[in-house]
Amino acid sequence: MRFNKHSELKGAHAFLSASKYSWDRYDEERLAEVFRTAQAARRGDELHEFAKEAIRLGIRLRGTNTLAAYVNDAIGFKLSPEQVLLYSMNVFGTADAIGFRGRTLRIHDLKTGEKPGDFRQLKIYAALFCLEYGERPGELDIELRIYQNDEVQVYIPPVEDVAELMSRIITFDKVIERLKAEEGM
């Protein structure tokens, strides 16, 4: 048998793929819901990419919507977009926008979906920043912001929260490394 090549599809994934087979039990309503959710996630990725480039290029946006507020604040505070924060290969993440000037750490997060943002994610970024750059959270002013639904939520995390996350990251990283060693990884 000589199989068709389909080289144009190399690395692509079908929405209704065999490897993600749960769709075979959907009705049309559930299929539409899952499809719309996937499209919204794709749109969110595109908006994040657009925001990253606007911030990088210093292009301010007009209006008072979520995206304009996020981009304009990031530019105004001279934040770096899409910055990876690394503790180890087991623990890292990408902050939407982050800046450290003087003794003030700012972390901003753009939320494009309907699920409400949670400051726990941003506190983890703060902990990762402190671990990667050798900073003590009690010696910093930390401001976290979530941009969603044309609102800006501002939160000053308790020092204890960030310190506890740092401790958990260190501990959990050691546990994962021990488990990898036990598994011969």
C-alpha angles and dihedrals in degrees: 000000000000108000123211112256103220089188091166089068097053108133093007124122126210118227088230097043127162092232091059095044101160088102090074088080097046124110117218092267093054091045090054091049094050091045093051090048091052091048091050090051090050090049089050090053090051092049091050090051091048091048091049092055093044090052093044091051094041093238110157118210128225122235138042100266125123096264094049092048092049096047095042094048091048090052092044093051091041093238125174114238125228096003118179114224113200132193096157139328086274096052124039140114144177119250113211091224130353138171138177117197125159101336095321122111115195123188121181126189126198113211115193099170133078097249107100116251119249124213090215088082091054092046088056089053089051090051091048090050092051092048095046096046099034096244127150113226092218090061094053138072104229122195121181124191134189118198112202140138093003091303133108117213115198122198133180105202120218111254089235092060093055093042091051091051090050089053092048092049091053093046096044092047089055091049091051091048090050091049091049090052091050090051092047093243 
